[in-house]
Amino acid sequence: MATSVSKSLLILTGLMVWTLSGAQTGMVVNSQDTRSETGKFSASLESNSICYFNDAGLGVTDPEDKFGSNSYLKMDYVKGRISAGLQIEGYMPALYGFEMGQQPDSRKLFLASKYIRWENDMFSFHVGDIYDQMGNGLIFRTYEDRNLGFNNSLEGFQTSMNLNNWFTVKGTVGRPRLYTSYADSWVRGATAAVYLNEIFGWDGILLGLEGNFLNRYESLENGGLVDFAALGMESGSMNSCSAALNFAWNGLTFKAEYAAKSKDLYSVNATSAHKGAAIYSEATYGTGRFSAAAHFRILDHMGTMSSLYGNGTGNSLSYLPALTRQYHYMLANLNPYQVNTRGEWAMQLDLFYTVRKSRNQYWIFRANASSATTIDGTQTDNGSKRLLWLDVNADAECHWMKQLKTTFLYSRQQWSPSHGFQEGTYTSNIFVVDTQYKINSRNTVRGEVQYLQSKDYERDWIAGLAEYTFAPSWSVYATEMYNLGETKKHYYTAGVSWSKGKTRIQLSYGRNRAGYICSGGVCRYSPAYTGVNLLLTSVF
């Protein structure tokens, strides 16, 4: 164990020294505006490492691995119509809470993605790992989110054709990534889109129609590991399709999509195969001081796994994020909602209004509401429809003067601990005051006070943050979150960060509560831990 930790620390130290030496000597291989006959090279490095400690108060007395590290080195090259790139990932081993660490080969340094691409104004050809999306992602989306440890890229081939911007067609084939390897399934897809505004020459209007088809095939012959016949799976081939509309005019945008899929298992926990369907619509409007956005979605057995034999958040081909507000305050994120791929009705409404007195004195008001309910009685113990999630919130961002800004937030959240199966919900009232003051052009202080009132679950919480920034390089901060109700536990963090150019290093120590970490409406579970965290990011 000591040897593996020493090797991991040695690798991390080497990467840091190499990066910092480049930052100090001005080693920028190519800046954003540098182009030459030899092409343009760019790269980025990210390394997130934690040393874990025993903490009897959290029930962590003997961590299996006292050190974890997730590292990513990405390199890209562009010359004319040709581009190529690769990404190397290292898990030494994966950090706690990342599903990479639950795989048999969790301690690994490997070539995670690679590609080469050629394109002109009409055609494109892409070989390697593909990141793309069909429609709004209801049937297909491949992307990377390092905060979640998520990467479901498609290793294969993609080609597209664009006819004067009024008609596009695209074909894709490949096998999806499943953590540190690739699934045994194969994915084939096609997209066609027509833009009526280009055909008829409508200025100031966008009107597009899009159609998508996707097939995932995986053999059901697995040596008896899973009895697919008993689950109702008649074939290893799953077909899905969608039709989408995109419209924009004079500050108004509207998107709508309908999707359907053949019989399939919507998740690894599914007890039987079902056909799936989804409806999604989105409307936004903005003019002057006022803007609004509304989202609506119905899901019915619409989750699509990359592999029928895989599991976890990373085993996904579709993108079905929760339609909820994404907070950056600790107590507002204490119990985030996770989408119910079995089925849900969900909506979200956002309203913004700005009152401006002068250039440096103005107020931004926001009101938001989101909710989700079950779609039918088979999801509950008594056959009725039930509430899954409700959040009604409002905030005011007050710019009193150039130096002083204060944000006031209130959120009332209601959620079902049984995901709607049983009667009963938990309710929380959350209050936040966030103040920032610029002492001068180089020194800024910020503070947060948060309070959560609840008669349910762990009952009341209090939290705070203090941060001091010495521009342009240094920042120090400390946070505290304390449960006043059931556990009486403290969760604290203190840290310092340094940045120069495009390199940033952050060192922190703290105690972290078990719970869900979310990014863009998609969540992963993180266990409780106490440790020292070193985060390095650099672009060069």
N, C-alpha and C positions, 0 to 999 in steps of 0.2 A: 504493500500500500504506500509506504513512504517513497519507494522508487518511482511509482507512477505519479505521485504528487510532485516529486522533484522534476521529473521529465516534463510534466505539464507546465510547471512554473518556469522551467528553462525555455520552453517553446514560447510562452507568453512574453518572457523578458526579451527574448531575441526579436520578436515581432515589434515590441515597444521601442527597443533601441534603434531598430532599422527605421521605423516610422518617424521617431523623434529626430534622428539624425537627418532624415530627409526634410523635416519641417525646419530645422535650424539652418540647413545649408541652402534652403530655397529649392529643394528638389521637386519641382513641379514639371512632370514630363511633358504635359501639354495643358495649358489653361483653356478655359471655355472658348476663347476667341483665337486660339492659336491653330493655324492650319498650314500644312506644308505638303510638299510632294511626297513625303514619307508617310503621310496619314496622321491620324490623331489617336493617341493612346491615353486612356484614363483608368484609374483603379481606385478602389476603396477597401479599407480594412476595418472590421469591427470585431472586438473581443470582449466578452462579458464573462467574468470569472468570480466565483464566490468560494470563500473558505468557511466551512460550516463548523459551529461550536455546539457543545452540549448545552442544553437549556432545559432543566428539569421542570421549570415553570410552564413550558410549552409541551412537555411530554417528549422532548427530543433529547434522549440521554446518550445515544450512541449512533450517530449518523453512519450509514453503510459506507458512504464515501465522504471524506471530510473536505474534498475539493471537487469543484465542477467548473467546466469552462465550455462555452459555446463561442466559436470563432469563425469568421467569414472573410475570405479574401476574394474580391470580385475584380476582374480585369476585362476591359473592352477595347477594341481597336476598330477604327473606321477609316477607310480610304475610298473615296469616290462612292461607287454604288455598292461596295462590299463592306460588310461589318462582321465581326466575329468576337466571341467572348467566352469566358469560362468563370466558374465560381468554385473555389475550394472551401470545404467546410471541415471543421475539426471539433469533435466532442470528446473531452478528456477527463471524465465522462460528461454527458449532458447534465445541465443544471437540474436540480430537483423541480418537479412540476412540469417539465417538458417531456412530451410523450416519446421523444427520441430516446430518453433514458430507460424506457420500458421495453425497448426492442432488444433482441438477442445481441446485436452488434452496436450497442450504444456507445462504446468507446472506439471512436473511429476517426481517421483523417482520410478524406476521399475527395475525388472530383465529383462535385454534386451536380453541376450543370455545365453545358457547353453548347455553342451554336455557331453557325456560319450562315450569312444571309446576303442575298443579292436582290436589288430592287431598282426599278426605274419608275417613270410616271405611270406605266400601265401594268407591269407585272412585278411579282415578288416571289422569291423562292427561299424557304427557310428550312434548314436541316439542323436538328439538335433538340434542345429543350425549348418548349413553347409556352409562353404566357399569353393567354388570350381569354376572350369572353364572348359568349353568344347572348345577344339581347341584354337583359338586365341580370344575367347569371342564373336564372331559374333552372336551366338544364345543364349549363356548363360554364365554369370559370376556373382558370388555373392562375395562381398568384403565390407570392411569398409574403409572409408576415413573420419577421424574426421575433417580435415580442411574444408571439404565440408558439414559436417553433414550428411554423406551418409552411409547407412548400409542396404543392401538388402538381408541379410542372409536368408537361406531357413530352416524353422523349419520342421524337418522330419527325414527320415531314409536313410542311404546310406551304401551299401556293395560293396566290390570289391574283385577280385581274380587276382593273379599274378602267371603265370606259367613260372618260371625260367627266368623272365625278357624278354621273347620273345613274350608273349601274355598277355594282361591285359583286363579285362572287369569290368564294374562298372555300378551299377544301383542306381538311386536316386528318391525319392518321398518326397514331402513336400509342405508347403504353404509359400509364400514369405513374408518377413517383409515389412511393409509399415509404415515408420516413427516409432511411438511408439506402434503400434499394428501389426496385421497380416492381409493380404488381404484375401478375400473370395475365391480367385482362388487356384487351385491345380496344381502343376508342377510335371511332371514325365519325367525322362530322362534316357538314356543309352549311354554308351561309350564303344567302343571296339578298341583296338590298337594292331598292330603287328609290331615287330621290326625285319626286315630281316637280319640286321647285326648280331643279336644274333642267328638266325637260321643257317646262313651260316658261322658263326665264322669269320666275317670280322674285323680285327683289325684296329683301327684308323678311322673307318667309322661308322656313325650313319645314318640309313635309316629306318624311321618309317612311317606307314600308320595308319590313325585314322579315325573312323567313329562315328558320333554322331547323336542322335535323341532326340528331346524334344517336349513334349506336355504340353500346358497350357489350363486348362479348368476353365471356370467361367460362371455361369448361366447368361443368358440374361434377365431373368425375374426380373425386378427391379422396378415394380410398376409404370412404365411409366416415370421414371426419364430420360431415354435415349431411343430414337427411333432407335434401332440398325438396324431394317429392312430398314429404310430410308437411313442408312449409308452403306448398302450392306452387313451387317454381317448376314450370314445365320446360323451360328453355334457358340456356345460358346467355341468350341474346336479349338485350333490353333496348327498346327504341323509344326515343323521346323527340318531341318537336315543339316549336313555339312560333308564334306570329306576333310581331311588335310594330307599334306605331310611334313615331317621333315627330313632334310638332313644336315650332317656336315662332313667335311673332310679337314684336313690339313689347318686350318685357314679360311676355307670357310663354311658358313652356309646358308641354304636356307629353307624358310618356305612358303607354299602356302595353301590356303583354299578356298573352294567354299561352300556357304551356300544358302539355300532357305527356304522360309516359305509359309504357306498357307494364305488365305485371312485373313487380320487382320487390325486393326487401328494402324498405326505406331507411333502416338502420340495423346495426349489428344486434340490437335487442328486439327486433321485430319477430313476432311469433307466427306470422303468415305473410304471404306475398299479396300485394294489392296493386291495382292501377293507380296512377297518381295524376293530380291536376293542380294548377295554380293560376291565380289571376293577380296581376300587379298593376297599379296605376300611380302616377306621380304628377302633381301639378305645382308649378311655382309662378309667382308673379312679383315683380318689383318695379317700383316707380318712386323716384325722389326719396322721401323719408320712410316710406312704408314698403315692406316686403312680406310675403307669406309663402308657405310651402305646405302641401298636404300629401300624405302617402297612405295607400291602402293596399292590403294584400290578403289573399286567401290561400292557404296551403292545405293540401289533402294528400298525405302519403307521398310527399314530393322530395324527400331526401334521397340523394343518389350517391352510393358508395363507389369509390374507385375500384375496390375489390370486394367480392362477396365473402372473402376469407379474412379481410383486414378488420381493424377496429380503431377507435379513437377519433379525435377531431381531424387528424390529418388524412383520414380515409374518406375523402369527399371529393366529388366532381362538381357539385353545384354550390352556389353561393346564396345562402339564405340567412342574412344577418337579422338580428332583432331590430324592429322598427321602434327604437327608443332613443331618447336623448343620450349623447355620449358626454358624460361628466368628467372633469379632471379633479374634482374634490373628493377627499378620502371617504367621508361618511355618505355622500351621495352615491358612491360606487360600492358601498358595503355589501349589498345584495343585488347584483345586476341580473337582469332577465336574460334567459337563454331560450332561443326560439324552439318551439315544439314542432319538429318535422313530421310528427304523426298527423297533426292538423291544427290549424288555428286561424281565427279572424284577427287581423291586426291593423291598426291605424296610428298615424301620428300627424299632429298639426302644429305648425310653427308660425308665430307672428312676431315681426320686428318693427319697431318704430323709433325714429331718431328725432330728438329735439335739440336743435343747435342754437346757442346764444352767440357764440363767437368761434373763432378758429380753435381755441384751446379750451373752450367751455361748452360741453355738450353732454347729452344723456342718451344712452341706448337702452330701450326697454324690450324685453323678450317675454313672450308667453308661450308655453309648450304643453301639449297633452299627448299621451300615448297610452294605448290599451291593447290587450290581447285576450281573446276568449277561446274556449274549445269550440269545435265546429259541429260536433254531434254527441249524442248520449253515450256512445260506446267508449268515450274517453273518461267517463266518470262512474262512480260506484252506484249511482241511483238513476242513471239515464238522462240527467238534466245537463244543460249547458252551464259552464261555470267560468268565472273570471280567472285568468292566468296572471295578468299584470295590469296595473293602472298607475300612471304617474302624471300628476298635474303640478306644474311648476311655473315660476316666474322669477325673473331677475332684472335688476337695473344696474347698468354699468355707468357710473357717474364720474365724468371728467370735470372736476371742480376747477382745475387750472392746469397749466402745462406740467406742473410737477406732481400733482396729486390726483389719484384715481381710486375710487372705491366701488366694489361690486357687492350688492346685496342679493342673496338667493334664498328662495323658499321652495321646497319640494315636498309633496305628499305622495308617498309611494305605498302601494298595496300589492302584495304578491302571494301566490299560492305555494306553500311549501311542498305540496304533493303534486304539483303541476296540474292541478285541477281535478285529480282523481277523487279526493275527499273534500268534504265541506270545510270551509274555514280559510281565512287569509290573515296575513300579518300586515300591520299598518305602521308606517313610520312618518314622522314629521321632521324635516331636516331644515336647519337654519344655518346660513353661511354669511360671514362678513369678510371680505378680502380687500385689503388696502395696500396700495403701492405709492411710495413717495420718492421722487428723484431729488436727492440732496443737491447734486450738481451733475454735470455731463458724465462723470465717471462713477458716481456712487449712488446706489439705489437700495432702498430697504423695502421689504414686503412682508406682510403678516396676514395670517388667516386665523379665524376663530370659527369653529363649527360645533353644532349641537344636534344630536338626533334624539328625539323623544318617541318612545314606543312602550306599549304595555305588553308586547309580545316578544317571543324569542329571547334574545339576550337583553332586552329592554334598552335603557338609555346609554348613549355614548357621548363623549366630548373629545374634540380634536383641535390641534393647533399647528401652525407652521410659522417659522421665522426664517427669513432669507436676506442676506446682504450680498450685493454684487459690486465688485470693484472692476469696472469696465477698463479695458476690454477682455481681461484674461481670467480673473478670479471670481469665485462665488462660493459662499458657505451657507449652509442651511441646517435646520433641525426640525423634526416633526415629532408629534406625540399624539397617540390615539389611545383613549382609556375607556374601558367599559365600566359604567357606573352601576350596571344592573346585576347580571348573573355571575360573570367570571372575575370581575375586579382586576383584570389584567391590563398591563401597559404594553403598547406596541410603539416603539420609538425608532427613529433613524437620525443620524447626524452624518453630514458629509461635506466634502469640498470638491470643487471642480476647477480645472485649469484648461484654457484653450488658447491656441495660437494659430492664426490662419485657419486652415481646415482640419486641424487636429484638436481633439478634446479628450481629456482624461478626467474621470470622476472616481473618487474613492469615498466609500461610505461604510458605516457600521450600523446594524440595527436588528430589531426583532420584528418579524413579519407574521401577520395573522394568516391562518389557513383560509382559503376562499377562492373565488373565481377572478381571474384576470381577463379582461376583455379588450378587444381591439376591433373597431369597426363593427361592433355588434356580434362578433364571434368570440367565444370564451374558452379558456382552459382552466383546469383546477390546479392550484398551487398549494402544497402542504406548508404548514408552519415551519419556520426555521429562524435561527439566529446566526449571523455571520458577517464577514467583511466582504464587500463587493467592490471589484475594480472593473470599470467600464472604459474601454478605449475605442474611439472612432476617429478615422482619418480618411480624407480624400486627397489623392495626389495624382 
